[in-house]
Amino acid sequence: LREKEMMNQDHHGEKAKKGITKLITELMPPGRLLLRDIKKRGKCYCSDFTDGLDDIKSVKKYLTSIVFLYFTLLLPVMAFGVLNSYNTYKAIETRKGILAQAFGGIIYALFAGQPLSVVQTTIPIVLFIKIVYSFGVTLFNVDFLTFYTLVGLWNGVFLLFYSFTGVSQ
């Protein structure tokens, strides 16, 4: 009976070791899953941008969609820009919001491989900015824009770590 218990414990221990080994080999070397995703998506990357440019009718639809989305997204950016300006005592104004939205949308569209991705400011982001302002200025007595930049960079470090190690798989 004692031998059976010992064998059973060894079996569970080996099973746990195999599970951990499998997890480590799937994640190692770091970046393997990220490179696999880039190679897999790389074949379709250019076609994501050029598929809509087959004829003049497609180009017109493409340009119409861009103009429509520009004006559709402009109103919320202006409204939330005024709210951000009020919450941050004009550290983030409407003009900065429009420029950040435009450049952020272009960069996101290029890296996401989706030319018509919609990136928009929402109420949770406005509340997040207000909370970051409260923490940075009131609690820590630091410059808001510096603190906000550091929060974004810290978030970026985590996102790079997650994508590099394949944690989201």
Z-matrix of the N, CA and C atoms (Angstrom, degrees):
N
C 1 1.454
C 2 1.534 1 110.34
N 3 1.314 2 115.62 1 -43.06
C 4 1.468 3 120.55 2 179.18
C 5 1.522 4 110.92 3 -62.74
N 6 1.330 5 117.12 4 -39.00
C 7 1.470 6 121.18 5 179.62
C 8 1.525 7 110.55 6 -65.36
N 9 1.348 8 117.27 7 -39.05
C 10 1.465 9 120.67 8 178.83
C 11 1.529 10 110.98 9 -63.21
N 12 1.357 11 116.21 10 -41.63
C 13 1.461 12 120.03 11 178.86
C 14 1.529 13 110.82 12 -63.15
N 15 1.311 14 116.53 13 -42.47
C 16 1.465 15 121.26 14 -179.70
C 17 1.530 16 110.56 15 -65.73
N 18 1.333 17 116.95 16 -41.14
C 19 1.470 18 120.62 17 178.43
C 20 1.529 19 110.27 18 -65.91
N 21 1.351 20 116.10 19 -39.86
C 22 1.459 21 120.85 20 179.73
C 23 1.532 22 110.29 21 -63.99
N 24 1.355 23 117.42 22 -41.92
C 25 1.462 24 121.25 23 177.65
C 26 1.524 25 111.00 24 -64.53
N 27 1.335 26 116.71 25 -41.39
C 28 1.461 27 120.24 26 177.69
C 29 1.522 28 110.72 27 -61.91
N 30 1.336 29 116.64 28 -40.26
C 31 1.470 30 121.56 29 -179.35
C 32 1.532 31 109.78 30 -62.46
N 33 1.344 32 116.94 31 -45.37
C 34 1.474 33 120.15 32 179.38
C 35 1.522 34 110.92 33 -66.75
N 36 1.322 35 117.54 34 -37.36
C 37 1.457 36 121.23 35 177.70
C 38 1.511 37 112.02 36 -64.46
N 39 1.335 38 116.80 37 -41.72
C 40 1.467 39 120.72 38 177.40
C 41 1.516 40 111.01 39 -66.76
N 42 1.331 41 115.91 40 -37.93
C 43 1.468 42 120.06 41 179.25
C 44 1.534 43 110.14 42 -63.70
N 45 1.341 44 116.23 43 -42.44
C 46 1.465 45 120.28 44 178.21
C 47 1.526 46 110.50 45 -64.85
N 48 1.337 47 116.94 46 -40.58
C 49 1.469 48 120.46 47 178.69
C 50 1.527 49 110.62 48 -63.34
N 51 1.336 50 116.62 49 -40.71
C 52 1.467 51 119.90 50 178.93
C 53 1.526 52 110.76 51 -63.77
N 54 1.353 53 116.62 52 -39.47
C 55 1.465 54 120.24 53 178.80
C 56 1.515 55 111.81 54 -64.08
N 57 1.332 56 116.13 55 -42.99
C 58 1.465 57 120.50 56 179.19
C 59 1.520 58 110.17 57 -67.43
N 60 1.330 59 116.53 58 -42.09
C 61 1.466 60 120.67 59 178.79
C 62 1.521 61 110.68 60 -61.93
N 63 1.338 62 116.12 61 -41.63
C 64 1.468 63 120.10 62 179.03
C 65 1.530 64 110.43 63 -63.04
N 66 1.338 65 116.40 64 -42.62
C 67 1.462 66 120.47 65 178.78
C 68 1.524 67 111.05 66 -61.97
N 69 1.320 68 116.69 67 -44.92
C 70 1.471 69 120.73 68 -178.91
C 71 1.519 70 110.86 69 -65.65
N 72 1.330 71 117.94 70 -42.25
C 73 1.468 72 119.66 71 -179.03
C 74 1.523 73 111.63 72 -69.20
N 75 1.340 74 117.28 73 -28.01
C 76 1.466 75 118.97 74 176.70
C 77 1.526 76 111.16 75 -72.39
N 78 1.336 77 116.60 76 -34.26
C 79 1.457 78 120.14 77 -177.93
C 80 1.523 79 112.65 78 -88.17
N 81 1.304 80 117.56 79 -20.59
C 82 1.459 81 120.63 80 -176.21
C 83 1.507 82 110.30 81 -102.25
N 84 1.256 83 123.04 82 147.19
C 85 1.460 84 124.29 83 -7.72
C 86 1.524 85 109.95 84 -70.72
N 87 1.325 86 117.17 85 150.31
C 88 1.464 87 119.87 86 -179.04
C 89 1.529 88 110.98 87 -56.21
N 90 1.300 89 115.13 88 138.58
C 91 1.456 90 120.48 89 178.83
C 92 1.518 91 113.88 90 92.13
N 93 1.329 92 117.74 91 -6.94
C 94 1.463 93 120.47 92 -177.78
C 95 1.531 94 110.74 93 -62.25
N 96 1.343 95 116.21 94 -44.35
C 97 1.459 96 119.77 95 -179.45
C 98 1.527 97 111.04 96 -69.19
N 99 1.309 98 117.23 97 -36.20
C 100 1.464 99 120.98 98 177.47
C 101 1.523 100 110.45 99 -64.16
N 102 1.325 101 117.17 100 -44.85
C 103 1.470 102 120.62 101 177.95
C 104 1.521 103 111.31 102 -63.65
N 105 1.334 104 116.48 103 -38.02
C 106 1.463 105 119.90 104 177.55
C 107 1.526 106 110.64 105 -62.05
N 108 1.333 107 116.73 106 -43.06
C 109 1.462 108 120.45 107 178.98
C 110 1.521 109 111.76 108 -65.52
N 111 1.334 110 116.83 109 -39.59
C 112 1.469 111 120.35 110 179.00
C 113 1.524 112 110.42 111 -65.45
N 114 1.325 113 117.40 112 -43.14
C 115 1.472 114 120.47 113 178.48
C 116 1.520 115 110.92 114 -63.69
N 117 1.337 116 116.41 115 -40.24
C 118 1.459 117 120.82 116 -179.12
C 119 1.533 118 111.38 117 -67.12
N 120 1.331 119 116.90 118 -43.25
C 121 1.461 120 121.71 119 -179.45
C 122 1.519 121 112.54 120 -79.97
N 123 1.329 122 117.06 121 -25.21
C 124 1.464 123 121.35 122 -176.65
C 125 1.513 124 113.53 123 -58.91
N 126 1.313 125 116.85 124 -31.25
C 127 1.465 126 120.83 125 179.98
C 128 1.531 127 111.72 126 -65.28
N 129 1.321 128 116.68 127 -32.23
C 130 1.468 129 121.13 128 -176.13
C 131 1.526 130 113.24 129 -100.68
N 132 1.331 131 117.91 130 -4.66
C 133 1.467 132 121.05 131 -171.21
C 134 1.525 133 112.32 132 -58.46
N 135 1.318 134 117.92 133 -51.90
C 136 1.473 135 120.33 134 -178.31
C 137 1.519 136 111.49 135 -65.73
N 138 1.321 137 116.67 136 -38.26
C 139 1.466 138 118.87 137 -177.87
C 140 1.526 139 111.41 138 -67.57
N 141 1.339 140 118.72 139 -25.21
C 142 1.461 141 120.35 140 176.20
C 143 1.525 142 111.08 141 -61.21
N 144 1.319 143 117.23 142 -30.98
C 145 1.458 144 120.97 143 -179.01
C 146 1.527 145 112.11 144 -92.41
N 147 1.312 146 118.00 145 -29.26
C 148 1.467 147 120.34 146 -173.52
C 149 1.526 148 114.13 147 -98.13
N 150 1.320 149 118.98 148 -13.60
C 151 1.466 150 120.41 149 -178.40
C 152 1.519 151 112.59 150 -61.85
N 153 1.320 152 117.50 151 -30.42
C 154 1.454 153 120.52 152 -179.14
C 155 1.514 154 114.18 153 -83.92
N 156 1.336 155 117.58 154 4.37
C 157 1.458 156 120.56 155 -175.92
C 158 1.528 157 111.97 156 -112.12
N 159 1.318 158 117.24 157 33.33
C 160 1.461 159 121.35 158 -176.63
C 161 1.525 160 113.27 159 -68.38
N 162 1.314 161 116.71 160 -48.24
C 163 1.463 162 120.04 161 179.92
C 164 1.533 163 108.85 162 -139.33
N 165 1.317 164 116.50 163 178.50
C 166 1.469 165 121.28 164 -174.36
C 167 1.526 166 111.20 165 -65.54
N 168 1.336 167 117.02 166 -32.02
C 169 1.464 168 120.70 167 179.37
C 170 1.537 169 110.40 168 -66.18
N 171 1.308 170 116.64 169 -40.13
C 172 1.470 171 121.20 170 178.07
C 173 1.523 172 110.86 171 -66.41
N 174 1.330 173 116.74 172 -39.18
C 175 1.461 174 120.68 173 179.40
C 176 1.523 175 109.86 174 -64.78
N 177 1.332 176 117.22 175 -40.59
C 178 1.465 177 120.51 176 177.73
C 179 1.526 178 111.29 177 -62.25
N 180 1.335 179 116.87 178 -41.92
C 181 1.466 180 120.27 179 177.52
C 182 1.526 181 110.71 180 -63.57
N 183 1.313 182 116.01 181 -40.31
C 184 1.463 183 122.44 182 179.73
C 185 1.526 184 110.11 183 -61.67
N 186 1.332 185 116.78 184 -49.95
C 187 1.465 186 121.50 185 -179.60
C 188 1.527 187 111.75 186 -66.78
N 189 1.330 188 117.53 187 -37.94
C 190 1.456 189 121.44 188 177.20
C 191 1.522 190 110.59 189 -62.25
N 192 1.322 191 116.58 190 -41.83
C 193 1.469 192 120.34 191 178.31
C 194 1.522 193 111.15 192 -63.77
N 195 1.322 194 117.05 193 -40.49
C 196 1.460 195 120.78 194 179.47
C 197 1.526 196 110.77 195 -63.30
N 198 1.339 197 117.30 196 -46.65
C 199 1.469 198 121.16 197 -179.63
C 200 1.527 199 110.04 198 -64.92
N 201 1.330 200 117.12 199 -42.74
C 202 1.463 201 121.06 200 179.03
C 203 1.529 202 110.92 201 -60.53
N 204 1.329 203 116.63 202 -47.61
C 205 1.465 204 119.73 203 179.98
C 206 1.527 205 111.92 204 -65.36
N 207 1.314 206 117.09 205 -35.90
C 208 1.468 207 120.47 206 178.59
C 209 1.521 208 110.20 207 -58.32
N 210 1.338 209 116.40 208 -51.65
C 211 1.462 210 119.28 209 -177.47
C 212 1.518 211 112.16 210 -74.64
N 213 1.320 212 118.14 211 -27.83
C 214 1.459 213 120.84 212 176.85
C 215 1.521 214 110.80 213 -68.97
N 216 1.322 215 116.92 214 -38.50
C 217 1.462 216 120.74 215 -178.01
C 218 1.525 217 113.13 216 -86.15
N 219 1.318 218 116.93 217 -14.00
C 220 1.463 219 119.98 218 -177.57
C 221 1.528 220 112.15 219 -69.05
N 222 1.321 221 117.94 220 -40.47
C 223 1.466 222 121.23 221 -178.06
C 224 1.535 223 112.12 222 -63.33
N 225 1.355 224 120.03 223 -49.67
C 226 1.472 225 118.23 224 177.50
C 227 1.533 226 112.92 225 -62.91
N 228 1.331 227 117.09 226 -35.75
C 229 1.467 228 119.29 227 178.82
C 230 1.524 229 109.52 228 -63.81
N 231 1.316 230 117.41 229 -40.60
C 232 1.461 231 119.97 230 178.85
C 233 1.525 232 110.98 231 -67.61
N 234 1.334 233 117.13 232 -43.11
C 235 1.467 234 120.40 233 -179.32
C 236 1.527 235 111.09 234 -64.52
N 237 1.321 236 116.23 235 -47.08
C 238 1.460 237 119.40 236 -179.65
C 239 1.524 238 111.05 237 -72.97
N 240 1.330 239 117.15 238 -25.10
C 241 1.464 240 120.63 239 175.30
C 242 1.521 241 111.21 240 -65.53
N 243 1.329 242 116.22 241 -40.15
C 244 1.467 243 120.38 242 176.57
C 245 1.526 244 109.89 243 -64.74
N 246 1.326 245 116.46 244 -41.55
C 247 1.460 246 120.91 245 178.49
C 248 1.535 247 111.31 246 -65.39
N 249 1.343 248 116.44 247 -42.73
C 250 1.467 249 119.76 248 176.34
C 251 1.526 250 111.29 249 -63.90
N 252 1.325 251 116.62 250 -39.24
C 253 1.464 252 120.74 251 178.53
C 254 1.527 253 110.33 252 -61.37
N 255 1.308 254 116.68 253 -41.75
C 256 1.468 255 121.04 254 178.77
C 257 1.539 256 110.86 255 -67.56
N 258 1.349 257 116.53 256 -44.76
C 259 1.476 258 120.70 257 -176.23
C 260 1.525 259 113.14 258 -69.74
N 261 1.329 260 117.15 259 -30.64
C 262 1.467 261 120.42 260 -176.01
C 263 1.524 262 112.26 261 -107.17
N 264 1.326 263 117.43 262 13.89
C 265 1.459 264 122.74 263 -179.03
C 266 1.535 265 111.03 264 52.08
N 267 1.324 266 114.58 265 49.36
C 268 1.473 267 126.00 266 175.14
C 269 1.530 268 114.51 267 68.03
N 270 1.325 269 117.65 268 20.22
C 271 1.468 270 119.52 269 173.77
C 272 1.531 271 109.71 270 -73.34
N 273 1.332 272 116.22 271 -36.25
C 274 1.468 273 121.46 272 173.39
C 275 1.522 274 106.23 273 -119.15
N 276 1.335 275 116.47 274 112.70
C 277 1.461 276 121.38 275 -177.78
C 278 1.520 277 110.50 276 -104.66
N 279 1.316 278 115.78 277 177.99
C 280 1.456 279 121.62 278 -178.77
C 281 1.523 280 111.36 279 -63.24
N 282 1.337 281 117.63 280 -42.91
C 283 1.475 282 120.00 281 179.71
C 284 1.521 283 111.47 282 -61.35
N 285 1.334 284 115.82 283 -42.89
C 286 1.463 285 119.58 284 177.96
C 287 1.517 286 110.63 285 -63.84
N 288 1.331 287 116.52 286 -37.46
C 289 1.466 288 120.56 287 178.42
C 290 1.514 289 112.18 288 -64.56
N 291 1.326 290 116.47 289 -41.67
C 292 1.473 291 120.24 290 179.11
C 293 1.525 292 110.44 291 -65.76
N 294 1.330 293 117.10 292 -45.29
C 295 1.466 294 119.90 293 178.83
C 296 1.530 295 111.66 294 -64.29
N 297 1.327 296 116.48 295 -43.15
C 298 1.466 297 119.81 296 179.61
C 299 1.521 298 110.75 297 -63.96
N 300 1.333 299 116.37 298 -39.90
C 301 1.464 300 120.98 299 178.15
C 302 1.526 301 110.32 300 -63.57
N 303 1.320 302 117.46 301 -43.06
C 304 1.464 303 120.94 302 -178.66
C 305 1.525 304 111.40 303 -66.17
N 306 1.325 305 116.97 304 -52.31
C 307 1.465 306 119.63 305 -178.63
C 308 1.528 307 111.84 306 -67.69
N 309 1.324 308 116.65 307 -40.20
C 310 1.466 309 119.96 308 177.52
C 311 1.520 310 111.65 309 -62.62
N 312 1.325 311 116.72 310 -40.58
C 313 1.464 312 120.77 311 178.40
C 314 1.519 313 112.24 312 -65.42
N 315 1.329 314 116.81 313 -40.48
C 316 1.470 315 120.63 314 178.82
C 317 1.523 316 110.69 315 -66.01
N 318 1.311 317 116.96 316 -46.58
C 319 1.473 318 120.41 317 179.92
C 320 1.522 319 110.43 318 -64.15
N 321 1.337 320 116.86 319 -42.83
C 322 1.464 321 119.95 320 178.95
C 323 1.527 322 110.66 321 -63.20
N 324 1.326 323 116.84 322 -42.42
C 325 1.465 324 120.11 323 -179.94
C 326 1.524 325 111.30 324 -62.71
N 327 1.325 326 117.36 325 -38.96
C 328 1.466 327 120.51 326 179.57
C 329 1.521 328 111.78 327 -67.60
N 330 1.323 329 117.65 328 -43.77
C 331 1.458 330 120.31 329 -177.73
C 332 1.526 331 112.85 330 -80.83
N 333 1.328 332 117.48 331 -27.54
C 334 1.459 333 120.07 332 179.63
C 335 1.521 334 111.11 333 -80.15
N 336 1.342 335 116.65 334 -18.93
C 337 1.456 336 119.57 335 -177.84
C 338 1.515 337 112.29 336 74.82
N 339 1.304 338 116.73 337 19.96
C 340 1.458 339 122.35 338 -179.98
C 341 1.523 340 108.52 339 -123.68
N 342 1.316 341 118.51 340 100.00
C 343 1.465 342 120.24 341 -174.60
C 344 1.523 343 114.51 342 -60.23
N 345 1.319 344 118.36 343 -30.37
C 346 1.460 345 119.97 344 -177.38
C 347 1.524 346 111.77 345 -109.40
N 348 1.313 347 117.29 346 38.87
C 349 1.465 348 121.09 347 175.42
C 350 1.518 349 109.36 348 -68.90
N 351 1.324 350 116.11 349 141.05
C 352 1.457 351 121.06 350 179.36
C 353 1.520 352 107.83 351 -104.45
N 354 1.328 353 115.71 352 115.08
C 355 1.461 354 122.36 353 176.39
C 356 1.516 355 105.89 354 -115.71
N 357 1.324 356 116.57 355 121.79
C 358 1.454 357 119.01 356 -172.40
C 359 1.520 358 110.69 357 -141.71
N 360 1.329 359 116.19 358 147.32
C 361 1.455 360 121.86 359 173.24
C 362 1.523 361 108.41 360 -73.75
N 363 1.330 362 116.05 361 136.84
C 364 1.458 363 121.12 362 179.24
C 365 1.529 364 109.32 363 -127.87
N 366 1.300 365 116.46 364 173.23
C 367 1.464 366 121.48 365 -179.64
C 368 1.529 367 111.99 366 -59.84
N 369 1.356 368 120.17 367 -42.81
C 370 1.475 369 117.21 368 177.71
C 371 1.534 370 113.25 369 -58.69
N 372 1.322 371 117.65 370 -32.90
C 373 1.467 372 120.04 371 177.94
C 374 1.529 373 110.11 372 -70.33
N 375 1.320 374 116.67 373 -39.39
C 376 1.469 375 120.44 374 177.31
C 377 1.529 376 109.87 375 -62.45
N 378 1.322 377 117.18 376 -43.13
C 379 1.469 378 120.46 377 177.91
C 380 1.524 379 111.03 378 -65.64
N 381 1.336 380 117.03 379 -38.76
C 382 1.462 381 120.92 380 177.41
C 383 1.528 382 110.58 381 -61.52
N 384 1.335 383 116.72 382 -42.97
C 385 1.468 384 120.54 383 178.83
C 386 1.522 385 110.44 384 -63.13
N 387 1.327 386 116.57 385 -40.41
C 388 1.467 387 119.97 386 178.69
C 389 1.530 388 110.66 387 -64.01
N 390 1.335 389 117.37 388 -41.58
C 391 1.465 390 120.75 389 179.58
C 392 1.521 391 110.59 390 -67.25
N 393 1.336 392 116.96 391 -41.29
C 394 1.466 393 120.06 392 177.74
C 395 1.526 394 109.74 393 -62.90
N 396 1.316 395 117.07 394 -39.93
C 397 1.465 396 120.17 395 176.97
C 398 1.524 397 110.72 396 -61.88
N 399 1.321 398 116.13 397 -44.81
C 400 1.469 399 119.84 398 179.88
C 401 1.520 400 111.16 399 -61.56
N 402 1.326 401 117.42 400 -44.42
C 403 1.462 402 120.40 401 178.89
C 404 1.521 403 111.39 402 -65.17
N 405 1.325 404 116.22 403 -49.12
C 406 1.457 405 120.05 404 -174.04
C 407 1.505 406 114.04 405 -66.42
N 408 1.313 407 116.35 406 -50.19
C 409 1.460 408 120.30 407 -173.74
C 410 1.530 409 111.36 408 -83.12
N 411 1.333 410 116.49 409 -49.23
C 412 1.458 411 119.94 410 -174.28
C 413 1.525 412 112.29 411 -76.48
N 414 1.312 413 116.86 412 -47.92
C 415 1.460 414 120.35 413 -173.10
C 416 1.528 415 112.81 414 -81.73
N 417 1.342 416 116.23 415 -48.02
C 418 1.467 417 119.76 416 -174.52
C 419 1.524 418 113.85 417 -100.79
N 420 1.329 419 117.17 418 -10.11
C 421 1.460 420 122.58 419 179.18
C 422 1.533 421 112.26 420 55.38
N 423 1.341 422 115.95 421 50.86
C 424 1.468 423 121.92 422 177.16
C 425 1.521 424 108.88 423 -120.38
N 426 1.316 425 115.68 424 165.91
C 427 1.457 426 121.53 425 177.23
C 428 1.531 427 109.37 426 -63.98
N 429 1.336 428 116.07 427 131.46
C 430 1.465 429 120.23 428 -174.92
C 431 1.521 430 112.71 429 -62.68
N 432 1.333 431 117.60 430 -49.40
C 433 1.465 432 119.62 431 -175.87
C 434 1.530 433 111.84 432 -63.40
N 435 1.319 434 117.03 433 -35.72
C 436 1.465 435 120.17 434 175.95
C 437 1.519 436 110.36 435 -65.54
N 438 1.324 437 116.51 436 -45.71
C 439 1.464 438 121.20 437 179.82
C 440 1.527 439 110.83 438 -63.67
N 441 1.334 440 116.45 439 -42.24
C 442 1.468 441 121.56 440 179.84
C 443 1.530 442 110.44 441 -64.39
N 444 1.319 443 117.16 442 -38.82
C 445 1.460 444 121.73 443 176.26
C 446 1.519 445 110.85 444 -64.08
N 447 1.329 446 116.55 445 -43.54
C 448 1.463 447 120.10 446 179.59
C 449 1.529 448 111.67 447 -65.37
N 450 1.325 449 117.45 448 -36.14
C 451 1.472 450 120.59 449 175.70
C 452 1.529 451 109.66 450 -63.08
N 453 1.321 452 117.28 451 -43.21
C 454 1.464 453 121.14 452 178.11
C 455 1.516 454 112.56 453 -64.99
N 456 1.323 455 116.94 454 -41.47
C 457 1.471 456 120.14 455 178.40
C 458 1.529 457 111.12 456 -66.36
N 459 1.323 458 116.85 457 -40.07
C 460 1.462 459 120.79 458 178.25
C 461 1.531 460 109.95 459 -62.61
N 462 1.310 461 116.27 460 -42.56
C 463 1.461 462 121.08 461 175.90
C 464 1.526 463 110.42 462 -61.47
N 465 1.335 464 116.93 463 -41.91
C 466 1.461 465 121.36 464 178.03
C 467 1.508 466 112.88 465 -62.25
N 468 1.347 467 116.99 466 -37.48
C 469 1.470 468 120.78 467 177.51
C 470 1.522 469 109.68 468 -61.82
N 471 1.331 470 117.05 469 -44.29
C 472 1.459 471 119.66 470 178.72
C 473 1.523 472 111.58 471 -64.80
N 474 1.323 473 117.27 472 -41.38
C 475 1.470 474 119.77 473 179.34
C 476 1.516 475 111.72 474 -63.99
N 477 1.336 476 116.98 475 -40.98
C 478 1.466 477 120.01 476 175.78
C 479 1.523 478 111.38 477 -63.80
N 480 1.319 479 117.06 478 -42.02
C 481 1.464 480 120.93 479 177.62
C 482 1.521 481 110.60 480 -61.11
N 483 1.329 482 117.31 481 -44.97
C 484 1.466 483 120.94 482 -179.38
C 485 1.531 484 110.94 483 -63.05
N 486 1.331 485 116.51 484 -44.11
C 487 1.461 486 118.63 485 -178.46
C 488 1.516 487 111.68 486 -72.38
N 489 1.332 488 116.63 487 -34.04
C 490 1.465 489 120.56 488 -178.08
C 491 1.522 490 111.97 489 -71.74
N 492 1.331 491 116.91 490 -35.39
C 493 1.465 492 120.23 491 -179.00
C 494 1.522 493 112.70 492 -93.24
N 495 1.335 494 118.06 493 -9.88
C 496 1.459 495 119.81 494 178.41
C 497 1.512 496 113.00 495 75.15
N 498 1.320 497 118.32 496 27.68
C 499 1.460 498 121.97 497 -178.10
C 500 1.522 499 111.05 498 -62.57
N 501 1.304 500 117.51 499 -30.81
C 502 1.456 501 120.09 500 -176.87
C 503 1.527 502 113.44 501 -77.03
N 504 1.315 503 117.88 502 -5.17
C 505 1.461 504 120.32 503 -178.50
C 506 1.510 505 111.27 504 -72.79
